[in-house]
Amino acid sequence: MADPTLALTTAIENATKVANTPLFTTVIDKVTGFKISQWAAEGEVRKKQIHDEYEDSKKMGIVGIQYVSALRSSTNLINTAIKSSQYIEPNKTNEIEMDNDFFWNTVEHSKNVSNEEMQDLIAKIIAGEYNFPGTYSMSTLQTIKMLDKNEIELFERVCCLLINEDQIPQELFSLPEDAKDLMKNINIDFESLQTLQSLGLFLPNDMTRSIQNPEKKNFKLVYFDKNILFVPENENYLKIEMQNFYGLSKVGKQILKHVKPKYNEKYFIWLKENYKIPNYKLKEE
């Protein structure tokens, strides 16, 4: 068996570079039980101490799953905290309240996550809650616990179809002929959506949305940084009825802030050609 203490000591050495940042001085030192900022001065002594404890435990025959798991948990926690520290607002000195269940439970959950992409997501969320306590709910944590790397990647792919920040036209998932190639290239289908619905990232049913428009204003459909403009065609029609759509849940909106869906030019063209609003027409550019 490879020496599991090496990953931990490497993580601590990396942490010394950010050990004086707010997250470490107010949180991580408490969780680990020692000041990581002291490692720079005591590093070799502490490294030998950790290694010797491991070797002694091996000789005594007590190196088991629990022992190695404890080392792994500390390594995961510190590596996630290193990532999180870069997202903490400069000069932030906020002391997280002990009754902030979301924050402390998310820190605890980070001990179980070794995948770097998932660590980065959790790091951003920890930092977000540290910067602005109350940003997230416990339902967000429950969803995070169910996610793995593949599901985050799937969420990113599906979110490349979002318009107006929180909705995807229902029509796409019925795979009309003009959208089949688009959906195939993105590698998503209705089953993909169902997976994300089961995780609580999208709402379970398709929805409609009507917007009153008594002033007969133009309506802007937004896709990334591009707009599609619709103008009223019927002077007597005073509302905007959007197509049926699948919408992001509250948790989905929170996690969307920390992933990077990619703009798709073919989809933008599809929207211009196929997205319709009753009694409105597309304004030509």
Backbone bond lengths (Angstrom), bond angles and torsions (degrees), N, CA, C in turn:
res aa  C-N    CA-C-N  psi(-1)  N-CA   C-N-CA  omega(-1)  CA-C   N-CA-C  phi
1 M - - - 1.467 - - 1.531 110.32 -
2 A 1.319 116.49 132.62 1.467 120.59 176.14 1.522 109.51 -64.96
3 D 1.298 115.37 148.50 1.465 120.81 -178.71 1.533 109.77 -67.39
4 P 1.344 118.68 109.03 1.470 120.43 -177.67 1.520 113.52 -72.21
5 T 1.333 116.94 -8.87 1.459 118.48 179.09 1.522 111.95 -74.20
6 L 1.339 116.76 -21.35 1.466 119.76 -177.72 1.519 111.99 -63.49
7 A 1.355 116.29 -41.88 1.469 119.76 179.25 1.518 110.53 -63.30
8 L 1.332 116.02 -38.87 1.463 119.63 -179.44 1.523 111.35 -68.09
9 T 1.314 117.86 -47.63 1.469 119.52 -178.45 1.525 111.16 -65.84
10 T 1.340 116.88 -34.50 1.470 119.74 175.97 1.518 110.52 -64.60
11 A 1.332 116.16 -42.43 1.465 120.42 179.03 1.525 110.78 -62.00
12 I 1.318 116.76 -42.64 1.467 120.19 -179.72 1.523 110.81 -65.86
13 E 1.327 116.77 -41.05 1.463 119.76 178.05 1.529 110.91 -61.58
14 N 1.325 116.35 -40.96 1.469 119.82 176.79 1.523 110.93 -65.41
15 A 1.324 115.97 -34.13 1.463 120.54 -178.20 1.519 112.66 -69.70
16 T 1.329 117.16 -24.07 1.473 118.33 -178.99 1.523 111.73 -61.26
17 K 1.349 116.60 -23.50 1.462 120.14 -179.30 1.526 112.13 -70.54
18 V 1.331 116.55 -22.75 1.476 120.12 -178.96 1.521 110.93 -125.39
19 A 1.328 116.28 16.65 1.464 120.68 -173.16 1.514 114.12 -66.44
20 N 1.324 118.04 -19.86 1.468 120.32 -179.64 1.525 112.78 -97.07
21 T 1.320 116.78 8.62 1.469 120.05 176.35 1.531 109.03 -79.49
22 P 1.344 117.56 158.81 1.467 121.10 -172.85 1.521 114.96 -53.82
23 L 1.343 117.74 -42.96 1.458 119.45 -176.26 1.522 111.57 -59.82
24 F 1.327 116.82 -40.94 1.462 119.70 -179.24 1.518 111.54 -72.08
25 T 1.321 116.51 -46.29 1.461 118.75 -175.06 1.525 112.74 -70.20
26 T 1.343 118.23 -24.90 1.470 119.83 -178.70 1.522 113.84 -103.58
27 V 1.336 117.38 -18.37 1.466 119.17 -173.82 1.523 113.03 -127.56
28 I 1.329 117.21 -61.23 1.463 120.56 -169.03 1.525 111.88 -65.23
29 D 1.322 117.89 -37.51 1.463 119.60 176.53 1.527 111.15 -59.56
30 K 1.334 115.88 -36.30 1.463 119.96 178.82 1.521 111.15 -67.96
31 V 1.320 115.48 -41.82 1.463 119.49 -176.36 1.521 111.35 -70.56
32 T 1.341 117.06 -41.04 1.461 120.27 -178.04 1.526 112.79 -80.06
33 G 1.319 115.86 -24.38 1.464 119.01 177.75 1.519 114.49 89.79
34 F 1.314 117.69 3.93 1.466 119.62 174.02 1.522 109.07 -150.96
35 K 1.330 116.00 158.13 1.454 121.16 -177.94 1.531 110.09 -81.53
36 I 1.329 114.69 113.57 1.463 118.84 -179.68 1.528 110.58 -65.90
37 S 1.336 116.14 -24.99 1.462 119.14 178.78 1.522 111.93 -63.13
38 Q 1.332 116.89 -20.37 1.466 120.00 179.18 1.531 112.20 -82.58
39 W 1.331 115.85 -11.16 1.464 119.23 -176.26 1.522 111.94 -61.22
40 A 1.331 117.11 -36.69 1.460 119.96 -178.43 1.528 110.99 -57.65
41 A 1.332 115.38 -37.46 1.457 119.63 -178.75 1.536 111.90 -84.45
42 E 1.326 115.68 -29.16 1.464 119.43 -173.52 1.526 112.08 -116.93
43 G 1.333 116.61 13.91 1.454 121.56 -170.11 1.511 114.98 -53.10
44 E 1.332 117.21 -51.93 1.459 119.30 -176.33 1.522 111.59 -63.98
45 V 1.339 115.59 -38.32 1.472 119.72 179.19 1.515 110.38 -64.77
46 R 1.343 116.10 -46.30 1.468 120.47 -178.34 1.529 111.04 -67.81
47 K 1.321 116.08 -38.85 1.464 119.83 179.43 1.533 109.59 -61.30
48 K 1.335 116.61 -44.10 1.462 120.59 178.97 1.521 111.07 -65.25
49 Q 1.335 114.97 -37.92 1.461 119.08 179.96 1.531 111.34 -62.84
50 I 1.342 116.39 -45.69 1.464 120.65 179.51 1.527 110.31 -63.53
51 H 1.331 115.94 -44.22 1.469 120.35 -179.32 1.525 110.81 -64.43
52 D 1.347 116.84 -42.95 1.471 120.29 -178.51 1.525 111.16 -65.61
53 E 1.338 117.14 -37.86 1.458 120.38 177.71 1.527 110.31 -61.53
54 Y 1.331 114.80 -40.03 1.469 120.08 179.38 1.529 110.24 -65.75
55 E 1.332 117.17 -46.18 1.462 120.91 -179.07 1.524 110.86 -64.17
56 D 1.337 116.84 -41.19 1.467 120.20 178.32 1.525 110.83 -63.01
57 S 1.324 116.05 -40.09 1.457 120.05 179.39 1.523 111.17 -64.66
58 K 1.328 116.63 -37.45 1.466 120.58 177.52 1.527 110.84 -63.26
59 K 1.328 115.81 -43.39 1.468 119.90 -179.14 1.522 111.14 -63.55
60 M 1.325 115.06 -33.69 1.463 119.81 -178.77 1.524 111.63 -84.48
61 G 1.348 115.29 -3.68 1.453 119.12 177.78 1.516 114.72 73.02
62 I 1.333 117.15 25.66 1.476 119.04 -177.66 1.529 111.93 -113.14
63 V 1.339 116.44 13.19 1.456 119.09 174.81 1.526 107.87 -81.64
64 G 1.307 116.12 103.58 1.452 121.53 -179.67 1.510 110.81 -127.65
65 I 1.317 113.91 -166.19 1.463 120.18 -177.83 1.528 111.38 -60.06
66 Q 1.327 117.36 -41.53 1.467 120.23 -177.39 1.528 111.63 -64.75
67 Y 1.311 116.70 -39.52 1.460 120.96 -178.61 1.529 110.00 -65.75
68 V 1.337 115.53 -50.55 1.457 119.99 -179.55 1.534 110.23 -64.46
69 S 1.330 116.63 -37.03 1.464 121.01 178.94 1.523 111.21 -62.23
70 A 1.331 116.14 -37.38 1.469 119.97 179.08 1.524 110.76 -65.70
71 L 1.331 116.79 -41.40 1.462 120.24 176.94 1.528 110.75 -63.30
72 R 1.331 115.24 -43.34 1.466 120.64 -179.60 1.531 110.29 -63.59
73 S 1.336 117.17 -41.16 1.467 120.82 179.76 1.516 111.73 -60.97
74 S 1.327 116.39 -43.79 1.470 120.18 179.23 1.517 110.83 -64.69
75 T 1.335 116.68 -40.12 1.466 120.91 178.98 1.522 110.66 -62.71
76 N 1.340 116.91 -46.76 1.473 121.00 179.65 1.521 111.34 -61.07
77 L 1.332 116.00 -44.26 1.465 120.58 -179.66 1.525 110.99 -59.22
78 I 1.306 116.80 -48.32 1.466 120.74 -176.12 1.530 110.67 -68.38
79 N 1.331 117.45 -42.13 1.464 119.54 178.60 1.521 112.00 -62.60
80 T 1.327 117.14 -39.43 1.472 120.41 177.11 1.523 110.34 -66.70
81 A 1.320 116.81 -39.95 1.467 120.58 179.75 1.521 111.49 -65.19
82 I 1.325 117.09 -36.93 1.473 120.54 176.59 1.528 109.25 -59.02
83 K 1.337 115.79 -46.75 1.462 120.09 179.10 1.526 110.85 -63.87
84 S 1.321 116.39 -41.07 1.458 120.88 -176.29 1.523 112.26 -65.98
85 S 1.327 116.78 -33.68 1.465 120.65 -175.07 1.522 112.57 -60.01
86 Q 1.337 117.01 -28.18 1.474 118.82 -178.58 1.525 112.24 -74.04
87 Y 1.342 117.02 -14.18 1.459 120.49 -179.81 1.530 113.00 -101.29
88 I 1.325 116.49 -4.18 1.468 119.69 177.88 1.523 108.61 -72.71
89 E 1.318 116.04 136.69 1.460 119.47 -179.81 1.530 110.52 -61.46
90 P 1.346 116.86 138.90 1.471 120.26 -179.89 1.527 111.40 -55.35
91 N 1.312 115.06 138.78 1.472 122.58 177.29 1.526 112.81 64.88
92 K 1.331 116.80 17.11 1.459 119.68 178.30 1.521 108.97 -71.01
93 T 1.307 117.03 125.50 1.465 120.56 -179.02 1.519 111.50 -121.80
94 N 1.329 115.96 17.13 1.454 120.47 -177.15 1.530 111.80 -59.35
95 E 1.318 116.07 134.72 1.454 121.96 174.81 1.520 107.32 -99.12
96 I 1.322 117.52 113.49 1.455 121.56 -178.57 1.532 109.67 -66.16
97 E 1.331 115.49 131.32 1.465 120.17 179.42 1.527 110.03 -67.33
98 M 1.320 116.33 145.96 1.454 120.63 -178.37 1.531 112.18 -69.09
99 D 1.341 117.18 -18.71 1.465 119.23 179.25 1.536 112.10 -92.30
100 N 1.330 117.37 10.13 1.455 120.32 175.05 1.533 107.40 -80.88
101 D 1.324 114.98 84.59 1.464 120.24 -173.34 1.518 112.61 -61.11
102 F 1.335 116.29 -37.74 1.465 118.32 -179.17 1.527 110.26 -60.70
103 F 1.321 116.56 -48.89 1.465 120.05 -175.87 1.521 111.53 -60.92
104 W 1.328 116.86 -53.04 1.457 119.92 -173.92 1.527 111.68 -68.66
105 N 1.323 116.96 -34.24 1.464 119.43 177.70 1.524 111.73 -72.04
106 T 1.339 117.06 -30.97 1.469 119.71 176.75 1.524 109.91 -71.76
107 V 1.312 117.44 -40.57 1.469 120.90 173.97 1.530 109.54 -58.35
108 E 1.324 116.74 -43.96 1.461 120.88 179.39 1.533 110.81 -63.63
109 H 1.320 116.28 -41.35 1.468 120.16 179.68 1.530 111.39 -63.74
110 S 1.326 117.43 -31.94 1.469 120.51 -178.42 1.526 111.82 -60.22
111 K 1.325 117.04 -21.44 1.466 120.35 178.64 1.529 111.83 -65.48
112 N 1.335 116.38 -21.77 1.467 120.48 -175.93 1.525 113.42 -96.13
113 V 1.347 117.08 0.81 1.466 120.59 -172.00 1.520 110.10 -113.39
114 S 1.331 115.89 117.34 1.466 119.91 -179.77 1.520 112.54 -109.80
115 N 1.348 117.97 -17.18 1.462 120.57 177.99 1.527 109.95 -66.86
116 E 1.322 117.17 130.28 1.469 120.46 -172.68 1.525 112.85 -65.76
117 E 1.341 117.32 -38.18 1.460 119.53 179.86 1.526 110.93 -65.15
118 M 1.321 116.40 -42.11 1.461 119.74 177.86 1.526 110.65 -68.15
119 Q 1.324 116.28 -36.55 1.466 119.38 176.35 1.520 110.61 -60.09
120 D 1.334 116.13 -41.00 1.457 119.78 -178.54 1.527 110.99 -65.11
121 L 1.343 116.95 -41.45 1.466 120.36 176.96 1.521 110.84 -61.59
122 I 1.317 116.64 -47.89 1.466 120.54 -179.19 1.524 110.14 -65.33
123 A 1.325 116.97 -36.51 1.469 120.56 178.47 1.525 111.10 -60.88
124 K 1.326 116.66 -42.26 1.466 120.72 179.57 1.525 111.10 -65.34
125 I 1.304 116.09 -38.14 1.466 119.96 -179.14 1.533 110.60 -71.34
126 I 1.321 116.84 -41.06 1.470 120.12 175.82 1.531 110.02 -59.35
127 A 1.328 115.96 -44.77 1.466 120.36 179.57 1.521 110.90 -64.47
128 G 1.340 116.91 -40.64 1.458 120.14 179.47 1.517 111.88 -60.97
129 E 1.320 116.30 -41.75 1.470 120.22 179.30 1.525 110.59 -72.32
130 Y 1.329 116.75 -34.02 1.466 120.08 178.06 1.523 110.24 -66.41
131 N 1.328 116.05 -42.41 1.469 120.29 -179.86 1.526 111.86 -68.21
132 F 1.335 115.54 -41.51 1.468 120.54 -176.23 1.519 109.73 -136.17
133 P 1.327 117.22 83.94 1.469 120.56 -178.46 1.534 111.30 -54.93
134 G 1.323 115.09 137.28 1.457 120.43 -179.06 1.508 113.48 96.25
135 T 1.351 116.70 1.53 1.463 120.46 -179.54 1.522 111.48 -64.98
136 Y 1.333 116.86 -38.87 1.458 121.25 -172.70 1.527 110.90 -114.42
137 S 1.331 114.07 160.84 1.462 120.65 178.65 1.524 109.18 -113.17
138 M 1.323 116.48 167.14 1.456 120.28 179.33 1.523 111.55 -64.23
139 S 1.329 117.62 -26.08 1.464 119.55 177.76 1.531 110.55 -64.37
140 T 1.334 117.13 -31.63 1.461 120.56 175.90 1.525 110.31 -63.79
141 L 1.312 116.52 -42.36 1.461 120.18 179.11 1.527 110.83 -63.80
142 Q 1.332 116.83 -42.46 1.461 119.58 -179.84 1.525 110.76 -60.88
143 T 1.342 116.56 -37.83 1.466 120.04 177.68 1.522 110.58 -67.63
144 I 1.328 117.22 -44.92 1.465 121.02 179.79 1.523 110.84 -56.13
145 K 1.320 116.17 -39.39 1.465 120.05 -178.88 1.524 112.16 -64.07
146 M 1.334 117.18 -24.22 1.461 120.99 -178.91 1.526 113.01 -90.54
147 L 1.335 116.52 -11.91 1.462 120.15 -174.12 1.525 112.01 -87.04
148 D 1.322 114.65 145.21 1.456 119.18 168.33 1.534 108.55 -125.93
149 K 1.301 115.84 -179.31 1.468 121.95 -176.05 1.533 111.27 -55.84
150 N 1.324 117.65 -44.85 1.466 121.23 -177.14 1.525 111.80 -64.61
151 E 1.318 116.69 -37.17 1.459 119.82 -179.15 1.526 112.00 -72.89
152 I 1.320 116.83 -32.84 1.465 119.90 173.81 1.522 110.11 -65.69
153 E 1.324 116.97 -42.01 1.461 120.46 177.92 1.527 110.83 -63.88
154 L 1.332 117.10 -39.28 1.465 121.12 176.70 1.528 110.32 -63.19
155 F 1.318 116.51 -43.13 1.469 121.32 178.90 1.527 110.58 -59.74
156 E 1.326 117.05 -42.75 1.467 120.98 177.43 1.524 111.45 -60.48
157 R 1.338 116.15 -43.92 1.467 119.69 -178.78 1.526 111.13 -64.43
158 V 1.319 116.55 -45.71 1.466 119.78 -179.20 1.522 110.57 -65.02
159 C 1.316 116.91 -37.33 1.467 120.04 -177.48 1.523 113.01 -70.63
160 C 1.323 118.08 -9.86 1.466 118.76 174.55 1.526 110.29 -69.74
161 L 1.347 117.78 -8.31 1.459 122.19 178.59 1.530 112.92 -99.28
162 L 1.316 117.19 1.06 1.468 120.24 -177.45 1.528 111.74 -67.31
163 I 1.320 115.97 135.02 1.458 121.28 170.02 1.517 107.63 -118.19
164 N 1.313 115.46 152.56 1.472 121.03 -177.79 1.525 111.51 48.69
165 E 1.326 115.80 31.87 1.462 125.64 169.34 1.523 115.82 75.80
166 D 1.343 119.02 -17.07 1.463 117.01 -172.12 1.521 115.50 -144.22
167 Q 1.335 119.01 11.80 1.462 118.42 -175.30 1.530 111.86 -145.98
168 I 1.347 114.15 150.94 1.462 121.99 177.02 1.524 107.51 -126.58
169 P 1.334 118.52 129.56 1.465 119.89 179.95 1.534 112.01 -55.02
170 Q 1.328 115.96 128.91 1.463 121.50 -179.78 1.523 111.54 -58.30
171 E 1.312 116.60 -33.50 1.459 122.70 -176.50 1.530 112.86 -54.17
172 L 1.323 116.79 -34.85 1.460 120.19 -176.92 1.528 112.25 -58.52
173 F 1.333 116.58 -36.33 1.458 120.18 -174.29 1.524 112.89 -83.33
174 S 1.319 117.23 -4.61 1.462 120.30 169.65 1.525 110.18 -90.22
175 L 1.337 114.96 2.69 1.472 123.96 176.16 1.525 113.49 49.80
176 P 1.334 117.28 61.87 1.465 118.99 172.63 1.526 109.74 -61.51
177 E 1.297 116.61 156.11 1.460 121.59 -174.20 1.527 111.90 -54.18
178 D 1.342 115.57 -39.25 1.467 118.77 -176.31 1.526 113.44 -75.49
179 A 1.359 117.60 -6.45 1.463 120.29 -179.43 1.529 113.14 -115.06
180 K 1.319 117.80 -2.89 1.466 120.13 -175.36 1.520 112.38 -61.57
181 D 1.328 116.91 -46.49 1.466 119.53 -179.52 1.523 111.06 -64.77
182 L 1.326 116.33 -40.04 1.467 121.11 178.56 1.522 110.78 -57.97
183 M 1.342 116.33 -49.90 1.464 120.73 -177.47 1.529 111.04 -67.91
184 K 1.323 116.12 -35.14 1.463 119.69 178.10 1.521 111.27 -65.81
185 N 1.324 116.41 -40.80 1.469 120.26 -179.78 1.527 111.52 -66.37
186 I 1.327 116.22 -35.79 1.465 119.55 178.47 1.527 110.46 -78.64
187 N 1.339 115.53 -18.95 1.461 122.82 179.17 1.535 111.78 67.16
188 I 1.334 115.14 49.87 1.459 120.46 173.52 1.519 109.40 -136.59
189 D 1.329 115.62 155.01 1.452 122.32 177.05 1.524 108.27 -148.46
190 F 1.328 116.51 -170.57 1.464 119.41 -176.91 1.528 111.31 -63.87
191 E 1.325 116.36 -33.14 1.467 119.80 177.42 1.527 110.80 -62.36
192 S 1.330 116.76 -36.07 1.470 121.02 176.93 1.522 110.18 -59.75
193 L 1.331 115.38 -45.86 1.462 120.07 178.86 1.524 110.67 -62.78
194 Q 1.328 117.17 -42.91 1.463 120.78 -179.27 1.529 111.26 -61.20
195 T 1.321 115.76 -38.00 1.469 119.37 177.31 1.524 110.51 -59.81
196 L 1.330 116.41 -45.74 1.463 120.50 -178.74 1.526 111.29 -70.98
197 Q 1.320 117.46 -30.54 1.460 120.54 175.00 1.526 110.27 -66.65
198 S 1.322 116.52 -41.40 1.464 120.18 -179.62 1.527 111.93 -65.23
199 L 1.334 116.07 -25.82 1.466 121.15 178.16 1.529 112.10 -86.70
200 G 1.330 116.48 -5.69 1.462 120.09 178.53 1.510 114.90 84.93
201 L 1.334 117.34 13.55 1.466 120.38 -179.46 1.529 111.87 -85.98
202 F 1.333 116.56 -29.37 1.458 122.53 173.17 1.520 109.03 -119.80
203 L 1.320 116.16 150.45 1.452 120.77 177.91 1.526 109.85 -67.26
204 P 1.338 117.89 151.28 1.470 120.40 -168.91 1.525 116.26 -71.28
205 N 1.329 117.78 -23.16 1.461 120.27 -176.10 1.518 111.30 -126.07
206 D 1.350 115.54 156.69 1.461 117.77 175.05 1.526 109.42 -70.95
207 M 1.313 115.77 157.84 1.457 121.75 -171.85 1.521 110.07 -133.99
208 T 1.330 115.05 166.65 1.460 121.46 170.32 1.527 107.57 -125.14
209 R 1.311 115.21 161.82 1.470 118.72 177.62 1.525 109.01 -146.48
210 S 1.324 115.58 127.48 1.467 121.91 176.29 1.516 108.83 -113.76
211 I 1.309 115.52 136.70 1.466 120.90 -179.96 1.520 107.88 -123.00
212 Q 1.312 115.48 121.38 1.462 119.05 178.29 1.527 109.80 -67.20
213 N 1.327 114.88 137.80 1.468 119.67 -176.58 1.533 110.51 -139.42
214 P 1.352 117.18 61.61 1.467 120.14 -176.75 1.524 113.51 -63.74
215 E 1.338 116.28 -23.77 1.468 119.29 -179.74 1.529 111.87 -88.60
216 K 1.331 116.17 1.93 1.479 121.79 176.03 1.534 111.92 56.51
217 K 1.309 114.40 44.88 1.461 119.33 179.35 1.529 110.51 -78.43
218 N 1.306 114.61 158.52 1.456 119.26 171.97 1.527 109.41 -67.61
219 F 1.333 116.22 155.37 1.468 120.53 -179.71 1.524 108.95 -116.93
220 K 1.329 115.32 134.63 1.463 120.75 -176.36 1.526 109.86 -109.54
221 L 1.318 115.29 121.60 1.459 121.45 172.68 1.523 107.18 -95.54
222 V 1.330 117.09 126.24 1.466 121.23 -172.39 1.524 110.19 -109.77
223 Y 1.333 116.07 129.53 1.453 122.05 173.68 1.523 107.51 -132.09
224 F 1.329 115.98 110.10 1.455 122.58 -171.47 1.538 108.51 51.98
225 D 1.327 118.95 -121.89 1.463 119.65 -178.60 1.523 112.14 -100.19
226 K 1.334 116.75 14.57 1.458 121.06 -179.21 1.526 110.63 -111.04
227 N 1.329 115.41 148.79 1.457 121.05 -178.43 1.524 111.24 -121.48
228 I 1.321 115.15 146.02 1.460 121.84 171.01 1.521 106.01 -119.31
229 L 1.307 116.49 121.75 1.460 120.71 -171.97 1.533 110.60 -102.49
230 F 1.350 115.69 131.37 1.460 122.39 176.09 1.526 108.72 -114.20
231 V 1.317 116.01 138.84 1.466 120.84 179.85 1.526 109.18 -118.61
232 P 1.355 117.81 146.31 1.474 120.69 -179.31 1.525 111.17 -60.97
233 E 1.322 114.16 137.44 1.453 120.11 178.97 1.530 110.06 -107.55
234 N 1.310 115.88 -22.92 1.466 122.10 -177.46 1.519 108.42 -118.44
235 E 1.288 117.52 115.34 1.462 122.27 -176.38 1.522 112.89 -64.00
236 N 1.324 116.51 -22.02 1.463 120.15 -176.67 1.526 112.92 -95.23
237 Y 1.297 116.52 -1.91 1.460 120.30 -177.19 1.521 108.80 -99.35
238 L 1.345 116.21 111.21 1.460 120.51 -167.26 1.527 113.72 -108.62
239 K 1.312 116.78 25.24 1.463 118.08 175.12 1.525 110.25 -146.71
240 I 1.340 113.96 160.92 1.462 121.63 180.00 1.524 107.39 -109.56
241 E 1.315 116.93 119.67 1.460 121.56 179.37 1.521 109.22 -108.20
242 M 1.309 115.82 106.62 1.456 120.56 -177.40 1.521 110.15 -78.19
243 Q 1.314 115.58 155.78 1.456 120.47 176.68 1.520 111.01 -63.80
244 N 1.347 115.76 154.95 1.457 119.70 173.91 1.522 109.66 -53.68
245 F 1.331 115.66 141.77 1.463 119.47 -177.43 1.515 110.97 -147.01
246 Y 1.335 114.85 162.30 1.458 122.35 169.70 1.524 107.15 -101.67
247 G 1.322 116.02 127.57 1.458 119.65 -174.17 1.515 113.84 -108.34
248 L 1.301 115.24 150.07 1.461 120.86 173.51 1.522 110.25 -64.38
249 S 1.310 116.23 144.09 1.467 120.80 171.13 1.527 109.12 -79.30
250 K 1.305 116.31 174.26 1.471 120.22 176.54 1.526 110.22 -60.89
251 V 1.329 116.10 -41.54 1.467 119.85 178.51 1.522 110.21 -65.57
252 G 1.332 116.64 -41.47 1.461 120.72 178.42 1.511 112.10 -59.00
253 K 1.339 116.60 -40.33 1.463 120.65 179.32 1.523 110.81 -65.33
254 Q 1.340 116.40 -36.87 1.459 119.40 -179.92 1.526 111.26 -68.44
255 I 1.320 116.79 -41.91 1.458 120.41 -177.98 1.524 111.00 -75.12
256 L 1.331 117.32 -30.27 1.463 121.03 178.31 1.528 111.47 -55.38
257 K 1.322 117.37 -32.36 1.462 121.47 -179.14 1.532 111.98 -62.80
258 H 1.327 116.29 -18.97 1.458 119.88 -172.98 1.528 113.76 -113.45
259 V 1.335 116.93 9.25 1.466 120.43 174.83 1.527 108.44 -120.59
260 K 1.327 116.94 173.33 1.461 119.96 -172.67 1.525 111.70 -131.24
261 P 1.340 117.04 76.54 1.474 118.47 173.93 1.528 109.84 -64.12
262 K 1.333 115.39 152.49 1.462 119.97 -174.53 1.524 111.47 -107.28
263 Y 1.309 114.98 139.67 1.460 122.01 175.31 1.527 109.51 -60.70
264 N 1.357 115.82 139.46 1.459 121.04 -179.62 1.528 108.96 -125.47
265 E 1.315 116.29 111.02 1.461 120.93 -176.36 1.531 111.94 -63.64
266 K 1.332 117.24 -38.27 1.466 120.11 179.53 1.529 111.08 -62.84
267 Y 1.316 116.42 -36.44 1.460 120.21 178.26 1.530 110.91 -69.04
268 F 1.319 116.33 -39.73 1.460 119.72 178.08 1.534 110.24 -60.60
269 I 1.315 116.35 -41.30 1.464 120.50 177.23 1.526 110.19 -64.83
270 W 1.340 116.19 -41.62 1.471 120.12 178.04 1.533 110.67 -59.45
271 L 1.314 117.21 -42.64 1.467 120.79 179.35 1.533 110.69 -60.27
272 K 1.308 116.09 -45.92 1.467 119.43 -178.37 1.529 111.60 -63.01
273 E 1.324 116.01 -31.72 1.461 119.69 -176.99 1.534 112.97 -88.42
274 N 1.319 117.20 -25.44 1.463 119.12 -168.45 1.527 115.81 -123.25
275 Y 1.322 117.78 -18.67 1.461 117.41 -178.70 1.533 109.51 -78.00
276 K 1.335 116.29 122.89 1.460 121.16 -176.41 1.520 110.68 -122.43
277 I 1.325 115.56 144.40 1.460 122.73 172.81 1.525 107.06 -125.85
278 P 1.334 118.13 123.23 1.472 120.23 -178.10 1.524 112.19 -54.35
279 N 1.323 115.54 132.37 1.461 123.26 176.99 1.528 113.93 68.35
280 Y 1.328 115.42 16.83 1.469 121.21 173.03 1.511 108.29 -127.92
281 K 1.299 116.24 151.73 1.457 119.96 177.84 1.516 109.11 -127.72
282 L 1.316 113.29 153.89 1.458 119.69 179.10 1.524 109.73 -69.31
283 K 1.314 114.83 131.21 1.472 118.72 176.14 1.517 108.67 -82.42
284 E 1.303 115.67 121.15 1.465 119.43 -179.04 1.515 110.83 -68.70
285 E 1.320 116.01 140.81 1.475 120.44 -179.82 1.516 111.41 -77.22
